[in-house]
Amino acid sequence: MRFCVVEGLNAERLEGGGGWDGAMGIPLSESRGINSIAALMGKTLCFQEMDERHNRDADEALGQKTHSILVVPVVGEQGVIGTLSAINPHAGGAAGVRYRFLEEDIAIGEVAAQQISTILHELLRSAGA
C-alpha cells in the first residue's frame, strides 16, 4: 500500500500517469536512507542539512536536491508500517529560498502520522483484514 500527496516544486513529476510509482518506486533499504533509519528506529528524524545517510535516488527521481528532511514513522499495532516525509520547507519566501523545519512542523508531522495510523487501522479492520 502506498499513498502520496505532493505539493510545491516538481509536484507535476509525481502526479497523474503513474508518476508516483515511476518516480518514487524506491524500496526502503536497511543500509541507506533517512526514511529507512526512521522506520528502523521508530523515531522522528529531522535533518536541517543532509549528510551521507541521505538516499540520493529520490533526488534523482524528483529532479531536485533535498536540503532538509523531516521523517515521521507511521506506527501500527505491530510496529512501523511506513513513514511520512516532508522535504525542503518553504515559508512563503522566494522560490529557491530554504527554511528550516520548526518544532511546530515536527509536532504537526507526528500528529498527522498518528492520524494516518488510526485511519489505516480502521480501514483494515472494517475490511476484515
C-alpha positions as CSV (number, residue, x, y, z in Angstrom):
1,M,0.0,0.0,0.0
2,R,1.4,3.4,-0.9
3,F,0.0,6.9,-0.6
4,C,1.4,10.1,-1.9
5,V,0.5,13.8,-1.7
6,V,2.9,16.1,-3.4
7,E,2.8,19.9,-3.4
8,G,5.3,22.5,-4.4
9,L,8.2,22.4,-6.8
10,N,8.2,19.4,-9.2
11,A,4.9,18.1,-7.9
12,E,3.8,17.5,-11.5
13,R,6.5,14.9,-11.8
14,L,4.6,12.7,-9.4
15,E,1.0,13.4,-10.3
16,G,-1.1,11.7,-12.9
17,G,0.0,8.9,-15.3
18,G,1.7,6.6,-12.7
19,G,4.3,9.2,-11.8
20,W,4.4,8.1,-8.2
21,D,5.3,4.5,-9.0
22,G,7.7,5.5,-11.7
23,A,9.5,8.3,-9.9
24,M,9.4,7.1,-6.3
25,G,9.4,3.3,-6.6
26,I,12.5,3.3,-4.4
27,P,12.4,0.5,-1.9
28,L,13.5,1.1,1.7
29,S,16.9,-0.2,2.4
30,E,18.2,-1.0,5.9
31,S,21.6,0.3,4.8
32,R,20.7,3.7,3.4
33,G,18.2,6.5,3.6
34,I,16.7,8.7,6.3
35,N,13.3,7.1,5.8
36,S,14.8,3.7,6.5
37,I,16.6,4.8,9.5
38,A,13.5,6.4,11.0
39,A,11.4,3.3,10.2
40,L,14.0,1.0,11.8
41,M,14.4,3.2,14.9
42,G,10.7,4.0,15.2
43,K,11.6,7.7,15.9
44,T,11.0,11.0,14.2
45,L,14.1,12.3,12.5
46,C,14.7,15.9,11.4
47,F,17.8,16.8,9.4
48,Q,18.3,20.5,8.7
49,E,21.2,19.7,6.4
50,M,21.7,16.4,4.6
51,D,24.6,14.1,5.1
52,E,25.8,10.8,3.7
53,R,22.8,8.9,5.2
54,H,20.5,10.5,2.6
55,N,19.4,8.2,-0.3
56,R,20.1,10.4,-3.3
57,D,18.0,8.1,-5.6
58,A,14.9,10.1,-4.5
59,D,16.5,13.4,-5.5
60,E,17.3,12.0,-8.9
61,A,13.8,10.7,-9.4
62,L,12.3,14.1,-8.4
63,G,14.9,16.2,-10.3
64,Q,15.7,18.3,-7.2
65,K,18.1,18.3,-4.3
66,T,16.9,17.6,-0.7
67,H,18.4,20.2,1.6
68,S,16.4,19.3,4.7
69,I,14.1,16.5,5.6
70,L,11.5,15.6,8.3
71,V,10.6,11.9,8.6
72,V,8.0,10.6,11.0
73,P,7.3,6.9,11.4
74,V,3.7,5.7,11.0
75,V,3.3,3.2,13.7
76,G,0.6,0.5,13.7
77,E,-0.4,-2.1,16.2
78,Q,2.5,-4.4,15.2
79,G,5.2,-1.8,14.7
80,V,6.2,0.7,12.0
81,I,4.1,0.4,8.9
82,G,5.6,3.3,6.9
83,T,6.9,6.8,7.1
84,L,5.6,10.3,6.5
85,S,8.2,12.6,4.9
86,A,8.5,16.3,4.2
87,I,11.4,18.0,2.4
88,N,12.7,21.5,1.9
89,P,10.2,23.6,3.8
90,H,9.4,27.0,2.4
91,A,7.8,29.7,4.4
92,G,6.3,31.9,1.7
93,G,9.6,33.2,0.6
94,A,11.0,33.5,-2.8
95,A,11.4,30.3,-4.9
96,G,14.7,28.5,-4.1
97,V,14.9,30.0,-0.6
98,R,15.3,27.3,2.0
99,Y,13.9,27.5,5.6
100,R,14.4,25.1,8.5
101,F,11.8,22.9,10.0
102,L,10.3,24.3,13.1
103,E,9.3,22.5,16.3
104,E,5.7,23.0,15.2
105,D,6.4,21.3,11.9
106,I,7.7,18.3,13.8
107,A,4.6,18.3,16.1
108,I,2.2,18.5,13.1
109,G,4.1,15.7,11.3
110,E,3.8,13.5,14.4
111,V,0.0,14.2,14.8
112,A,-0.5,13.5,11.1
113,A,1.4,10.2,11.3
114,Q,-0.8,9.2,14.3
115,Q,-4.0,10.0,12.4
116,I,-2.8,8.1,9.3
117,S,-2.1,5.1,11.5
118,T,-5.6,5.3,13.1
119,I,-7.3,5.6,9.7
120,L,-5.4,2.7,8.2
121,H,-6.2,0.6,11.2
122,E,-9.9,1.3,11.0
123,L,-9.9,0.7,7.2
124,L,-8.2,-2.7,7.6
125,R,-10.4,-3.6,10.5
126,S,-13.6,-2.8,8.5
127,A,-12.3,-4.7,5.5
128,G,-11.8,-7.7,7.7
129,A,-8.0,-7.8,7.3
